Amino acid sequence: MRRESGREQLARAFSNLAANAAQAGARVLKIDARRENGLVVIDIADDGPGFAPDVIDRIGERRFALG
């Protein structure tokens, strides 16, 4: 059984974010990282259309998927 390292999980998360943004119509994906109080803070933004108001509260639910 293979277990992913933190680095591999982070790389997969960024890859998924980029793929999802492109699939939703974004042409620009901006990722910024900085240190803050001993932690790494990552800000992610794109120029896509965003989420419909009726799904905003459901984002983060386990197994929630759009469309």
C-alpha positions as CSV (number, residue, x, y, z in Angstrom):
1,M,0.0,0.0,0.0
2,R,1.4,3.4,-1.0
3,R,0.8,6.5,1.2
4,E,1.1,10.0,-0.2
5,S,3.5,12.4,1.4
6,G,2.3,15.9,2.4
7,R,4.1,17.3,-0.6
8,E,2.3,14.9,-2.9
9,Q,-1.1,15.7,-1.4
10,L,-0.4,19.5,-1.7
11,A,0.7,19.0,-5.4
12,R,-2.5,17.1,-6.1
13,A,-4.6,19.7,-4.4
14,F,-3.1,22.5,-6.5
15,S,-3.5,20.4,-9.6
16,N,-7.2,19.8,-8.8
17,L,-7.7,23.5,-8.1
18,A,-6.2,24.4,-11.5
19,A,-8.3,21.8,-13.3
20,N,-11.5,22.8,-11.6
21,A,-10.9,26.5,-12.3
22,A,-10.2,25.8,-16.0
23,Q,-13.3,23.5,-16.2
24,A,-15.4,26.3,-14.8
25,G,-14.2,28.8,-17.3
26,A,-11.4,30.6,-15.5
27,R,-8.5,31.8,-17.6
28,V,-6.4,33.1,-14.8
29,L,-5.5,31.3,-11.5
30,K,-3.5,33.3,-9.0
31,I,-1.8,31.5,-6.1
32,D,0.1,33.5,-3.4
33,A,1.8,32.1,-0.3
34,R,3.3,33.9,2.7
35,R,4.4,33.2,6.2
36,E,2.2,34.4,9.0
37,N,2.7,33.7,12.7
38,G,4.8,30.7,11.9
39,L,2.3,29.2,9.5
40,V,2.1,29.2,5.7
41,V,-1.0,31.0,4.4
42,I,-2.0,30.3,0.8
43,D,-4.5,32.6,-1.1
44,I,-6.0,31.3,-4.3
45,A,-8.2,33.3,-6.7
46,D,-9.3,32.9,-10.3
47,D,-11.4,34.9,-12.8
48,G,-14.1,32.3,-13.1
49,P,-17.8,33.0,-12.6
50,G,-17.9,31.9,-9.0
51,F,-20.5,29.8,-7.3
52,A,-24.2,30.2,-7.4
53,P,-25.6,31.6,-4.1
54,D,-27.6,28.4,-3.4
55,V,-24.5,26.2,-3.2
56,I,-22.2,28.5,-1.2
57,D,-23.2,27.1,2.1
58,R,-22.7,23.5,0.9
59,I,-19.1,23.9,-0.2
60,G,-17.0,21.8,2.2
61,E,-19.7,19.2,2.8
62,R,-18.4,15.7,2.4
63,R,-19.1,14.3,-1.0
64,F,-20.7,17.5,-2.3
65,A,-20.2,18.0,-6.0
66,L,-21.5,20.4,-8.5
67,G,-23.6,19.3,-11.5
